[in-house]
């Protein structure tokens, strides 16, 4: 109950944004100083700029999304992000957007959300770019949203801009390839004996060499 109350008090920040801004500004900016600038200054794509450009019709509350947060970061500290140790991951987001031939708002927002959640996912495992979280993060509560979301995600997969990683149930940005890794993996499984263990296969490929610890100590 307390957690839900805290998230409600953060509106119009989307709950996903409320959960990631702490680690984002601590990791890539100047911690509290950058956080307060985002909340109170009139910088482009900041909270005050968002509020001045939104209209509440009494039904659906506009919320500042993860994609909006990405726009703020990219505009205000973009050069610092690209120079950081995770710079290649920020570049991936821009490259993925540039590969779109017909960039609809949903496609662009989806790429930004997947990219930012992938970076944050290393710190917060609960906010990974799973389909249900992506849908929740982007839902604008319009009647056509679900269809637009499904079409956008399918489009990005078909164009090899994003890839679904089955082992941890997340979507990730992908540089693109004509090679279908998953299809090749299934094909390779057909050549393997299901009764054979992985240990035996690896032993045949690379026969183990016993290492006597005491002799190794004397020799090395």
N, C-alpha and C positions, 0 to 999 in steps of 0.2 A: 504493500500500500504506500509506504514512504517513497519507494522508488518511482512508482507511477505518479505520485504527487510532484516529485522533483522534475520529472519529464514534462508534466503539464505546465509547471512554472517556467519552463524553458521555451515554451511556445512564443513566437512562431518558428523557432528553430525546430526542424524535424528531429524526432528522437534519435535517429541515426547520427545526425550532426552533433547533437548534444553529447553523444557518447564518444565521438572521435576528436572533437576540437582540442580537448586537453592534451592528448598524446601528439596530435598534429603540430600544435604550436610549441610544445615542449621539445619536440624532436627536430623540427625544421625551421623554427623561427626563434623569437626571443621570449618564449614562454609567456608569462602573464602580460608583459608589455604588448606583445603582438595580439594576444587574445583580447585585451581591452580595446586595442585599436580596431580590431574586427567588429567588436560589439558597439562601440560608441562613436567612432569617427565617421566621416562622410566619404570614405574612400570607395572607389568603384567596387561593386559587388559585395560590400560589407553589409552588416545588418541594417544600418540606418538608410543606406541606399536602397536596399530591398524594401523596407517599409514605405519609403516615399514613392515607390513605383508599383505598389500593390493595392488592390481594392477588395475589401471583404464584403461579400454580398449577403452575409448573415447565414449562409448555408455551409459552404466549404471554406475553411480557413487556409489561405495561402501559406505555405511553409517553405522556409529556406532549406534547400535540399543539399545532398552531398555534391551534386553537380554544381550548384551555386557556390559552395565552399571551394571547390576546385577552381572555379573562375576567379575567385578572390585571391587565392594563393598564387595562381599563375600570373595574375596581373600585378600584384604587389611585391612578391618575392620570387618571381619566376627564375631570374638569373641565379639566385642562391640555391633554388631547388635543383637546377640542372648541374650545378657544381658540387652538389652533395654526393655522398657515397652511394646514394640511391638515385643519382641523376639519370641513369639509363632507364629506370622505371618511369620517371616523369616524361622522358623523351618518348617512350613507347606510347603514352597516351596521345601526345600530339601527332605522332606518326600514324597511329590508328585512325584518328579523325581525318587527317590529310588523305588517307586512302579511300575515303568515302567519295563516290562520284556524285551521289545525290543525298547530301547530309540532311536528313529530316531532324527536327528537334529531339525526337525520341531516340534516334540512333546515336546522336551526339551525347545526350545525357547518359545513355546506357554505357557508352565507352568511358566517359568520365567517372561514372559511379564504379564500374568494374575496376578501373585503374586505381582509383583512390582507395577503395576497399582492399585491393590486393596489397597495396603498400601498408595500409593499416593492419591488415590481417596478420602480419608478422608480429605485431605487438598485442593485438586483441583477437584471439581465435574465435570469439563469439560473433564477431562482425565480419565474417568471410563473405565473398561474393557468390553466395548460393542463390539459386533462382528465387526462392521465397523471399530472401532479404532484398534482392534487387527489385522485385515487384513491389515490396513494401516501401522501399526507399524512393521509388519513382511515382507511386500511385497518386494521381491528381484527382481521383474520385469522379472522373467523368465517365459517362456510359461507354465510351469507345476505348477506354484505357487498356483493358485486358487484351483486347484484340490487337491494338497497336503495339503493346509490349511483346506479345508472343511473336508477331510478325518481325519486329525489330531484332529480337534475339535470334530468331531463325535466320534472318538475313545476314547478321554478323557472323554466324557460324558458317553459312554457305560460302561467304566471301573469305573465309579463313582469317577474319579479323579478331575473332575470339574463339577460344577452344574450351570445351568442357572437360575438366579433369575428374574422371569418375572416382578415382581413389580417395579424394577428399571432398567431393561434391561441390566444386566451385568452378566458376568461369574465370578465365584469365585472358589477357590480351595476347595475341599471337601474331608473329611477323608474317605469317602466311607461308604455305607450302603446298605443292601439288601431291605430296606424299601423304597418304592416309595411314598414319601410324597405328591407329586402332585396328584397321582392316588387316594390316600386315601382321599384327600381333595375333589376331584370331587365325590367320593363315598358318603362322608358325606353330600354333598350338596343335594343329592337325598332324604335325610331324613328330610330336612328342608322345611317348608312352605314358598314359595317365597313371600307370602303376609305378613308374620310376620316380624316385625322389630327386629333389633339386640337388641334394648333397652328392648323389652319385653322378649326376650330369656334370656338375662343376669339377668333380674329381677326375672325370675323363678328359675334360677340356684342359684343366691345369692340375696335373698330378701333384699332390701335396708333398713337400719335402720336410721330413721331421727335423726339428731344431732342438738339439740338446742344449739346454740353458747353460749348464756349467761350462761345456766346451766353448760355446759362443762367447761367454764371459772371458775366458782365457785368451781366445783368439782375437777378440775385438777390443 
